[in-house]
């Protein structure tokens, strides 16, 4: 996903450093960036909080799920 790659590069973070911010490996973060793997629901909020990119822009199909779980908490 180009949005998270742009975010990471603007902050001069390595792939490994970006992954550490959300608790995933650099390999996993790289898969998110390239689109080989979509950000799973359990990591969506963490990626959103770290990057400042709203969940609905990262995963439009899961944004309602994240909003609902946040409201229930």
C-alpha positions as a LaTeX table, in Angstrom:
\begin{tabular}{lrrr}
\hline
Residue & $x$ (\AA) & $y$ (\AA) & $z$ (\AA) \\
\hline
Unk1 & 0.00 & 0.00 & 0.00 \\
Unk2 & 1.60 & 3.17 & $-1.23$ \\
Unk3 & 0.20 & 5.30 & 1.62 \\
Unk4 & 2.14 & 3.51 & 4.33 \\
Unk5 & 5.29 & 3.38 & 2.20 \\
Unk6 & 5.09 & 7.14 & 1.64 \\
Unk7 & 4.53 & 7.67 & 5.37 \\
Unk8 & 7.54 & 5.50 & 6.29 \\
Unk9 & 9.89 & 7.10 & 3.79 \\
Unk10 & 8.84 & 10.63 & 4.81 \\
Unk11 & 9.91 & 9.77 & 8.36 \\
Unk12 & 13.12 & 8.09 & 7.18 \\
Unk13 & 12.23 & 4.84 & 8.91 \\
Unk14 & 13.49 & 1.45 & 7.81 \\
Unk15 & 10.97 & $-1.26$ & 7.11 \\
Unk16 & 12.06 & $-2.96$ & 10.33 \\
Unk17 & 11.59 & 0.22 & 12.38 \\
Unk18 & 8.10 & 0.77 & 10.96 \\
Unk19 & 7.18 & $-2.82$ & 11.75 \\
Unk20 & 8.43 & $-2.47$ & 15.32 \\
Unk21 & 6.10 & 0.49 & 15.86 \\
Unk22 & 3.09 & $-1.76$ & 15.35 \\
Unk23 & 4.49 & $-5.06$ & 16.59 \\
Unk24 & 5.10 & $-6.84$ & 13.29 \\
Unk25 & 8.28 & $-7.94$ & 11.57 \\
Unk26 & 9.94 & $-5.95$ & 8.84 \\
Unk27 & 9.01 & $-8.72$ & 6.42 \\
Unk28 & 5.35 & $-8.37$ & 7.38 \\
Unk29 & 5.47 & $-4.57$ & 7.06 \\
Unk30 & 7.05 & $-4.95$ & 3.63 \\
Unk31 & 4.18 & $-7.22$ & 2.59 \\
Unk32 & 1.70 & $-4.54$ & 3.70 \\
Unk33 & 3.55 & $-1.93$ & 1.66 \\
Unk34 & 3.76 & $-4.03$ & $-1.48$ \\
Unk35 & 0.19 & $-5.26$ & $-1.25$ \\
Unk36 & 1.25 & $-8.90$ & $-0.95$ \\
Unk37 & $-0.67$ & $-8.95$ & 2.32 \\
Unk38 & $-3.52$ & $-6.76$ & 3.45 \\
Unk39 & $-3.34$ & $-5.34$ & 6.94 \\
Unk40 & $-5.31$ & $-7.79$ & 9.12 \\
Unk41 & $-8.10$ & $-6.56$ & 11.37 \\
Unk42 & $-6.06$ & $-7.23$ & 14.51 \\
Unk43 & $-3.30$ & $-4.87$ & 13.32 \\
Unk44 & $-5.40$ & $-2.22$ & 11.61 \\
Unk45 & $-5.82$ & 0.06 & 14.60 \\
Unk46 & $-2.12$ & $-0.09$ & 15.50 \\
Unk47 & $-1.06$ & 0.76 & 11.94 \\
Unk48 & $-3.60$ & 3.58 & 11.82 \\
Unk49 & $-2.43$ & 5.04 & 15.13 \\
Unk50 & 1.26 & 4.79 & 14.19 \\
Unk51 & 0.86 & 6.32 & 10.74 \\
Unk52 & $-2.02$ & 8.71 & 11.31 \\
Unk53 & $-3.77$ & 7.20 & 8.31 \\
Unk54 & $-7.45$ & 6.58 & 9.12 \\
Unk55 & $-8.52$ & 2.91 & 9.18 \\
Unk56 & $-11.06$ & 3.49 & 6.41 \\
Unk57 & $-8.21$ & 4.53 & 4.11 \\
Unk58 & $-6.07$ & 1.53 & 5.01 \\
Unk59 & $-8.83$ & $-1.08$ & 4.78 \\
Unk60 & $-12.19$ & 0.34 & 3.68 \\
Unk61 & $-13.71$ & $-3.13$ & 4.03 \\
Unk62 & $-12.77$ & $-3.31$ & 7.75 \\
Unk63 & $-13.17$ & 0.31 & 8.85 \\
Unk64 & $-16.69$ & $-0.26$ & 10.21 \\
Unk65 & $-15.49$ & $-3.26$ & 12.19 \\
Unk66 & $-12.72$ & $-1.25$ & 13.84 \\
Unk67 & $-15.08$ & 1.64 & 14.62 \\
Unk68 & $-17.61$ & $-0.76$ & 16.16 \\
Unk69 & $-15.02$ & $-2.49$ & 18.31 \\
Unk70 & $-13.67$ & 0.85 & 19.51 \\
Unk71 & $-17.15$ & 1.97 & 20.51 \\
Unk72 & $-17.73$ & $-1.22$ & 22.46 \\
Unk73 & $-14.56$ & $-0.84$ & 24.49 \\
\hline
\end{tabular}
